[in-house]
């Protein structure tokens, strides 16, 4: 579903927003980064991102930067997200930046979903009109046939 043209970016933004907010809350409350990433992987609820987050967790254990995982998967992480994450990790302000990233992605997802709903609304009205028209024809067609038969 992440590769779908319209819904893929929307779903990707939603998953990253959830991950970012969950990680920020845990880091702010003093949860160790390794445990926070493990919990955030479960919050992501997508197998692709869960694997990426587990790789990030392994990087923390090994002492290598987490953003290197993001750089290895550019199709799954937006460029702006990668750069913000990298800067935050290098400056050791990951918890504050993750809150910011979560809010931005949440706003983007909300705006995209509202735009998608606004674009689909006229199509839904036309489809509903067609369905109602078919139902009206299905009800009145036998009645007119019966009235014609009675008039003969």
C-alpha positions as CSV (number, residue, x, y, z in Angstrom):
1,X,0.0,0.0,0.0
2,X,3.0,2.3,0.5
3,X,3.7,2.3,-3.2
4,X,0.2,3.4,-4.2
5,X,0.1,6.8,-6.0
6,X,-2.4,8.7,-3.8
7,X,-2.7,6.7,-0.6
8,X,1.0,5.7,-0.3
9,X,2.3,9.1,0.7
10,X,-0.7,9.7,3.0
11,X,-0.1,6.4,4.7
12,X,3.7,7.0,4.9
13,X,3.1,10.4,6.5
14,X,0.6,8.9,9.0
15,X,3.1,6.1,10.0
16,X,6.0,8.5,10.4
17,X,3.9,11.0,12.4
18,X,2.9,8.2,14.8
19,X,6.5,6.9,15.1
20,X,7.8,10.4,15.7
21,X,5.3,11.3,18.4
22,X,5.7,8.0,20.1
23,X,9.5,8.2,20.1
24,X,9.4,11.8,21.3
25,X,7.1,11.0,24.3
26,X,9.3,8.1,25.4
27,X,12.6,10.0,25.1
28,X,11.1,13.0,27.0
29,X,10.1,10.7,29.8
30,X,13.5,9.2,30.2
31,X,13.0,5.9,28.4
32,X,16.4,4.6,27.1
33,X,16.7,5.0,23.3
34,X,17.0,1.3,22.7
35,X,13.7,0.5,24.5
36,X,12.0,3.6,23.1
37,X,12.8,2.4,19.5
38,X,11.5,-1.1,20.3
39,X,8.2,0.3,21.5
40,X,8.1,2.8,18.7
41,X,8.5,-0.1,16.2
42,X,5.3,-1.6,17.6
43,X,3.5,1.7,17.4
44,X,4.4,2.0,13.7
45,X,2.1,-0.9,12.8
46,X,3.7,-1.4,9.4
47,X,6.1,-4.2,8.7
48,X,8.4,-2.1,6.4
49,X,8.8,0.6,9.0
50,X,9.0,-1.8,11.8
51,X,12.1,-3.4,10.2
52,X,13.6,0.0,9.6
53,X,13.1,1.0,13.2
54,X,14.6,-2.3,14.4
55,X,17.7,-1.5,12.2
56,X,17.8,1.9,13.9
57,X,17.7,0.1,17.3
58,X,20.6,-2.2,16.3
59,X,22.6,0.9,15.2
60,X,22.1,2.4,18.7
61,X,23.3,-0.8,20.3
62,X,26.4,-0.8,18.0
63,X,27.0,2.9,18.6
64,X,26.4,4.0,15.0
65,X,24.1,6.9,14.0
66,X,20.4,6.0,13.5
67,X,20.0,8.3,10.5
68,X,22.2,6.0,8.4
69,X,19.2,3.6,8.2
70,X,17.1,6.5,6.8
71,X,19.7,7.2,4.2
72,X,19.7,3.5,3.1
73,X,15.9,3.7,2.4
74,X,15.2,7.0,0.6
75,X,11.9,5.7,-0.8
76,X,10.4,5.2,2.6
77,X,11.6,8.4,4.3
78,X,11.0,11.9,2.8
79,X,14.1,14.0,2.3
80,X,13.1,16.7,4.8
81,X,12.4,14.1,7.4
82,X,15.9,12.5,6.9
83,X,17.6,15.9,7.2
84,X,15.7,17.0,10.3
85,X,16.3,13.6,11.9
86,X,20.0,13.7,11.1
87,X,20.5,17.2,12.4
88,X,18.6,16.4,15.6
89,X,20.6,13.2,16.2
90,X,23.9,15.0,15.6
91,X,22.9,17.8,18.0
92,X,21.4,15.4,20.6
93,X,18.0,17.1,20.5
94,X,16.1,14.2,19.1
95,X,13.2,14.3,21.6
96,X,12.3,18.0,20.7
97,X,12.8,17.5,17.0
98,X,10.6,14.3,16.9
99,X,7.8,16.3,18.5
100,X,8.2,18.9,15.7
101,X,8.4,16.3,13.0
102,X,5.3,14.5,14.3
103,X,3.3,17.7,14.3
104,X,4.4,18.7,10.8
105,X,3.7,15.3,9.4
106,X,0.3,15.1,11.2
107,X,-0.6,18.5,9.7
108,X,0.5,17.3,6.2
109,X,-1.6,14.1,6.5
110,X,-4.6,16.0,7.7
111,X,-4.4,18.6,4.9
112,X,-3.9,15.8,2.3
113,X,-6.8,13.8,3.6
114,X,-9.1,16.9,3.6
115,X,-8.0,17.7,0.0
116,X,-8.6,14.1,-1.1
117,X,-12.0,14.1,0.5
118,X,-12.8,17.4,-1.2
119,X,-11.7,15.9,-4.6
120,X,-13.7,12.7,-4.1
121,X,-16.9,14.4,-2.9
122,X,-18.2,15.4,-6.4
123,X,-17.5,11.9,-7.7
124,X,-19.4,10.4,-4.8
125,X,-22.4,12.7,-5.5
126,X,-22.4,11.6,-9.2
127,X,-22.2,8.0,-8.2
128,X,-25.0,8.4,-5.6
129,X,-27.1,10.1,-8.3
130,X,-26.5,7.2,-10.7
131,X,-27.5,4.6,-7.9
132,X,-30.6,6.5,-7.1
133,X,-31.5,6.8,-10.8
134,X,-31.1,3.1,-11.2
135,X,-33.2,2.4,-8.2
136,X,-36.0,4.7,-9.4
137,X,-36.0,3.0,-12.8
138,X,-36.0,-0.4,-11.2
139,X,-39.1,0.6,-9.2
140,X,-41.1,2.5,-11.8
141,X,-40.3,0.3,-14.9
142,X,-42.4,-2.7,-13.7
143,X,-45.2,-0.3,-12.6
144,X,-45.4,1.4,-16.1
145,X,-45.3,-2.0,-17.7
146,X,-48.2,-3.2,-15.5
147,X,-50.2,0.0,-16.2
148,X,-49.8,-0.4,-20.0
149,X,-50.9,-4.0,-19.7
150,X,-54.0,-3.0,-17.8
151,X,-54.9,-0.2,-20.3
152,X,-54.9,-2.7,-23.2
